[in-house]
């Protein structure tokens, strides 16, 4: 028990959270492969590298001011103060407000990975049609003005939604709901792509499956690591995560099989991610049996939302809302239904364990987070667009962002080195829905 710099810390808990931090880190490039496989080949490199760029930028934002705005001493339950800006007063000693058995610097590192992957989820809504400069400005501002307040309200013990009783074990609201509804706002502001309405197929199905497998692997750190200790809650969260992912993949596959006459490899992969998103807020509060139900419903529900979205004029290119927004909302509500203190004595009982109030509180959390993230993202994108255009030029969109933004195609069989964009006939940019 204890070690230099943190006499009250537990070496087992510390080792586990270090491992979980590494697991969550690998989820961001895994997301890049998942999204990269779904887009057209001409945007493969851009999609993957955008995820890595976001990880790098948010790492700096989180260290300089993001962490303190979220987990620093609270200002009236709304936002953290600048007490921990640039990691001031954050060291290897524990912060009992979050965990008394791991160094606060490790808690910072663990939470950094959540802050980094959340805005990366949003890029699926406008894949292949956003300028890099505008995207990076959006990421900095969104992390500061949208993600940090939401995370503070729910995960800071003094946050007003936390005090109200909203529970989100690992990010169903903070990560998935906020990203999902922000993706809708982004799709509306940036507008439909030039190929909207045309039949497009993923450029690399194995990448989609590979990305899903690595996301699934990393998600064990995402959810089980949120216990912040090597204990029974972490074990339950790990098992719940696996079962919900499996159930989501199977139920999505069965819906496709019945409705379309055959299963889909991409569909099963997407369904597994929906199950993962849905169990995230509940994983440390519900039984393994409940996690199967959560995953099964997620696969069916998210499949329906994706098919409904395809019949609208909204170009959420990779169905970020259907997967993460809808999945995160369902999982948040499910927490209010299935949570039990028998799994987590530090948690709550839900509706099915005699506490209907918790389901109502969870609905309040969904309404607040969804409204704030959507309106805030929409306004933020509109303001950014005044100063620097967010939408790619029609020529760049036609050629693809791999060439237009980076001059590096995914595959160069000629061996001639970096390519340059080939001019195409001018075309009018499509308008938003």
NUNU-165365 format. One record per residue (C-alpha): y negated, x negated, z negated; residue in three letters. Coordinates in steps of 0.02 Angstrom, whole numbers, padded with zeros to 5 digits, always signed. Each point is the difference from the previous one (the first is absolute). Example, Ala and Ser with C-alpha at 12.3 -4.5 7.8 and 13.67 -1.06 7.14 Angstrom:
! residues 2
+00225-00615-00390ala
-00172-00069+00033ser
***
This chain:
! residues 433
+00000+00000+00000unk
-00167-00070+00053unk
-00052-00157+00090unk
-00155-00112+00005unk
-00155+00101+00042unk
+00083+00166-00043unk
+00088-00010-00168unk
+00039+00187-00003unk
+00068+00008+00178unk
+00183+00025+00045unk
+00073-00126+00122unk
+00122+00129+00070unk
-00135+00127+00034unk
-00111-00135+00075unk
+00138-00064+00114unk
+00038+00176+00060unk
-00181+00044+00039unk
-00022-00167+00092unk
+00151+00048+00105unk
-00066+00176+00027unk
-00169-00070+00053unk
+00086-00104+00134unk
+00101+00152+00056unk
-00156+00106+00021unk
-00087-00140+00096unk
+00136+00001+00134unk
-00032+00185+00029unk
-00164-00033+00092unk
+00076-00105+00141unk
+00148+00121-00001unk
-00124+00140+00032unk
-00068-00105+00143unk
+00172-00006+00081unk
+00030+00185-00035unk
-00165+00049+00082unk
+00013-00138+00131unk
+00166+00068+00062unk
-00073+00175+00017unk
-00154-00045+00104unk
-00009-00048+00183unk
+00048-00180+00037unk
-00179-00044+00047unk
-00053+00032-00182unk
+00149-00079-00089unk
-00083-00163-00052unk
-00163+00085-00049unk
+00089+00125-00111unk
+00101-00130-00094unk
-00144-00122-00023unk
-00117+00139-00058unk
+00117+00027-00147unk
-00003-00186-00042unk
-00190-00007+00018unk
-00019+00150-00114unk
+00111-00083-00130unk
-00109-00156+00005unk
-00167+00091-00007unk
+00052+00118-00139unk
+00069-00146-00102unk
-00175-00071-00008unk
-00084+00169-00031unk
+00122+00037-00140unk
-00030-00167-00085unk
-00189+00005+00014unk
-00037+00181-00048unk
+00142+00121+00039unk
+00104-00037-00155unk
-00143+00018-00121unk
-00061+00163+00079unk
+00175+00070-00024unk
+00068-00077-00159unk
-00154-00070-00087unk
-00078+00087-00150unk
-00041+00178+00053unk
-00171+00074+00031unk
+00015+00183-00053unk
+00176+00011+00073unk
-00067-00012+00178unk
-00001-00186+00046unk
+00032-00167-00079unk
-00141-00115-00050unk
-00025-00177+00067unk
+00071-00080-00158unk
+00146-00074+00099unk
-00093-00040+00162unk
+00068-00154+00088unk
+00143+00006-00128unk
-00116-00041-00144unk
+00093+00025-00164unk
+00165+00022+00094unk
+00127-00133-00047unk
+00178-00025-00058unk
-00024+00100-00159unk
+00062+00179+00001unk
-00116+00150+00010unk
+00078+00132-00115unk
-00090+00138+00095unk
+00126-00026+00141unk
+00142-00104-00069unk
+00023-00103-00156unk
+00147-00099+00071unk
-00068-00075+00162unk
-00156-00105+00035unk
-00149+00098+00063unk
-00015-00120+00146unk
+00173+00055+00055unk
-00052+00182-00017unk
-00149-00040+00112unk
+00118-00078+00130unk
+00120+00147-00006unk
-00138+00127+00024unk
-00077-00105+00139unk
+00153+00036+00108unk
-00025+00187-00020unk
-00184-00015+00045unk
+00045-00101+00155unk
+00134+00112+00075unk
-00094+00164-00025unk
-00137-00024+00132unk
+00129-00079+00115unk
+00089+00168+00003unk
-00155+00080+00076unk
+00001-00104+00160unk
+00146+00099+00068unk
-00119+00145+00030unk
-00101-00093+00131unk
+00120-00133+00062unk
-00058-00080+00161unk
-00176+00070+00001unk
-00105-00082-00136unk
-00110-00155+00006unk
+00048-00137-00120unk
-00177-00026-00066unk
-00024+00183-00044unk
+00174+00009-00074unk
-00029-00146-00119unk
-00167+00070-00058unk
+00086+00166-00032unk
+00139-00083-00099unk
-00122-00090-00115unk
-00102+00156-00033unk
+00150+00117-00013unk
+00085-00111-00128unk
-00162-00008-00100unk
-00062+00178+00012unk
+00158+00105+00023unk
+00153-00093-00064unk
-00075-00080-00156unk
-00073+00163-00071unk
+00160+00099+00033unk
+00109-00134-00078unk
-00119-00012-00148unk
+00004+00188-00030unk
+00190+00004-00005unk
+00062-00170-00058unk
-00136-00057-00119unk
+00039+00076-00171unk
-00182+00055-00010unk
-00003+00074+00175unk
-00047+00184-00003unk
+00152+00062+00098unk
+00115-00102-00112unk
-00083+00075-00153unk
+00021+00172+00080unk
+00186-00034+00007unk
+00032-00042+00184unk
+00149-00117+00016unk
+00039-00112+00148unk
+00131-00130-00040unk
-00020-00116+00150unk
-00125+00071+00123unk
+00040+00172+00074unk
-00183+00047-00023unk
-00083-00170-00012unk
+00088-00074+00152unk
+00083+00130+00110unk
-00109+00155-00018unk
-00162-00100+00011unk
+00059-00094+00155unk
+00074+00155+00082unk
-00156+00107-00009unk
-00112-00148+00042unk
+00106-00021+00157unk
-00045+00177+00052unk
-00185-00037-00025unk
+00017-00159+00103unk
+00091+00090+00141unk
-00139+00129+00007unk
-00141-00128+00003unk
+00079-00123+00121unk
+00066+00134+00116unk
+00153+00024+00107unk
+00074-00145+00095unk
+00000-00011+00189unk
+00187+00033+00003unk
-00006+00147-00120unk
+00112+00140+00060unk
+00104-00114+00109unk
+00180-00038-00042unk
+00004-00171-00083unk
+00151-00085-00076unk
+00007-00137-00132unk
-00003-00171+00083unk
+00128-00075-00118unk
+00119+00112-00097unk
+00086-00149-00087unk
-00171-00050-00071unk
-00019+00176-00071unk
+00170-00011-00082unk
-00032-00177-00061unk
-00168+00051-00073unk
+00081+00148-00087unk
+00137-00107-00075unk
-00124-00128-00069unk
-00115+00138-00063unk
+00149+00079-00089unk
+00043-00169-00077unk
-00179-00034-00054unk
-00017+00176-00070unk
+00117-00046-00142unk
-00139-00113-00063unk
-00132+00132+00041unk
+00081+00133-00110unk
+00112-00090-00123unk
-00131-00135-00027unk
-00123+00135-00055unk
+00096+00012-00163unk
-00079-00171-00036unk
+00156-00045-00098unk
+00184-00037+00027unk
+00060+00159-00083unk
+00086+00166+00026unk
-00150+00081+00084unk
+00001-00139+00131unk
+00186+00027+00030unk
-00023+00187+00021unk
-00148-00027+00118unk
+00104-00119+00105unk
+00146+00121+00015unk
-00117+00147+00034unk
-00085-00100+00138unk
+00162-00036+00090unk
+00067+00177-00013unk
-00161+00083+00059unk
-00013-00117+00150unk
+00180+00036+00048unk
-00025+00187-00020unk
-00161-00001+00101unk
+00081-00095+00143unk
+00151+00116+00003unk
-00098+00163-00008unk
-00121-00055+00138unk
+00149-00052+00106unk
+00086+00168-00026unk
-00157+00098+00046unk
-00013-00099+00162unk
+00185+00022+00034unk
-00010+00188-00019unk
-00167+00027+00087unk
+00015-00129+00140unk
+00188-00012+00025unk
+00017-00181-00055unk
-00057-00114-00140unk
-00139-00126+00020unk
+00005-00181-00059unk
-00189-00002-00019unk
+00006+00170-00085unk
+00122-00056-00132unk
-00106-00154-00034unk
-00158+00104-00017unk
+00092+00124-00111unk
+00052-00140-00118unk
-00181-00055-00016unk
-00050+00181-00036unk
+00129+00005-00139unk
-00068-00162-00069unk
-00179+00065+00003unk
+00051+00162-00085unk
+00097-00079-00143unk
-00135-00128-00037unk
-00101+00106-00124unk
+00158+00068-00082unk
+00117-00149-00003unk
-00032-00050-00181unk
+00001+00178-00066unk
+00147+00093+00081unk
+00190-00007+00000unk
+00101-00067+00147unk
+00055+00177+00041unk
-00181+00056+00014unk
-00040-00149+00112unk
+00132+00059+00125unk
-00083+00171+00007unk
-00171-00082+00021unk
+00064-00106+00145unk
+00091+00144+00086unk
-00153+00112-00005unk
-00112-00143+00058unk
+00105-00031+00156unk
-00007+00183+00049unk
-00180+00033-00050unk
-00072-00157+00080unk
+00100+00031+00159unk
-00077+00173+00010unk
-00176-00066-00029unk
+00023-00134+00135unk
+00060+00128+00127unk
-00142+00117-00046unk
-00127-00141+00020unk
+00070-00039+00173unk
-00049+00175+00056unk
-00181-00025-00055unk
-00141-00102+00077unk
-00001-00124-00145unk
+00050-00175+00056unk
+00074-00071-00160unk
+00097-00120+00111unk
+00139-00051-00119unk
-00004+00156-00110unk
-00070-00086-00153unk
-00045+00167-00077unk
+00169+00080+00033unk
+00093-00146-00079unk
-00113-00066-00137unk
-00124+00141-00031unk
+00123+00144+00000unk
+00135-00106-00082unk
-00116-00062-00136unk
-00064+00175-00038unk
+00174+00073-00010unk
+00057-00141-00115unk
-00151+00024-00111unk
+00037+00185-00019unk
+00185-00039-00025unk
-00050-00113-00146unk
-00075+00154-00082unk
+00163+00093+00030unk
+00137-00127-00040unk
-00077-00125-00123unk
+00089-00016-00166unk
-00029-00105-00154unk
+00187-00026-00006unk
-00026-00125+00142unk
-00165-00070-00058unk
-00052+00030-00182unk
-00176-00054+00047unk
-00009+00130+00139unk
-00009+00189+00001unk
+00109+00153+00022unk
-00022+00100+00159unk
+00020+00184+00042unk
+00190-00003-00001unk
-00002-00079-00173unk
-00111+00130-00081unk
-00175-00061+00046unk
-00074+00103+00144unk
-00172-00071-00041unk
+00051-00168+00073unk
+00028+00075+00172unk
-00175+00074-00004unk
-00074-00166-00054unk
+00090-00088+00143unk
-00072+00126+00123unk
-00174-00038-00067unk
+00032-00184+00030unk
+00055+00034+00180unk
-00155+00106+00035unk
-00120-00128-00075unk
+00075-00153+00084unk
+00024+00083+00170unk
-00177+00069+00002unk
-00082-00160-00058unk
+00099-00113+00118unk
-00025+00112+00151unk
-00186+00033-00022unk
-00037-00177-00057unk
+00094-00078+00145unk
-00078+00116+00127unk
-00177-00038-00059unk
+00037-00186-00013unk
+00068-00009+00177unk
-00148+00098+00069unk
-00123-00118-00083unk
+00092-00157+00058unk
+00005+00070+00177unk
-00191+00008+00001unk
-00013-00188-00026unk
+00154-00062+00094unk
+00110+00103+00116unk
+00173+00032-00069unk
+00081+00057+00162unk
+00063-00132+00121unk
-00075-00008+00173unk
+00096+00101+00130unk
+00044-00160+00092unk
+00067-00080-00158unk
+00103+00153-00041unk
+00071-00001+00175unk
+00049-00184-00006unk
+00057+00008-00180unk
-00070-00081-00156unk
+00122-00146+00006unk
-00094-00067+00150unk
-00172+00077-00028unk
-00019-00053-00182unk
+00113-00152-00016unk
+00046-00060+00174unk
+00180-00014-00059unk
+00132+00116+00073unk
+00158+00035-00099unk
+00111-00072+00137unk
-00055-00132+00126unk
+00147-00033+00114unk
-00104-00107+00118unk
-00031-00136-00130unk
-00178-00013+00064unk
-00078+00012-00173unk
-00131+00121-00065unk
-00046+00137+00121unk
-00169+00070+00039unk
-00045+00181+00024unk
+00012+00065+00178unk
-00146+00113+00043unk
+00044+00179+00039unk
-00101+00141+00072unk
-00123+00072-00127unk
+00054+00160-00083unk
-00087+00121-00116unk
+00049-00008-00181unk
+00090+00154-00061unk
-00092+00107-00123unk
+00061+00044-00173unk
+00091+00161-00037unk
***
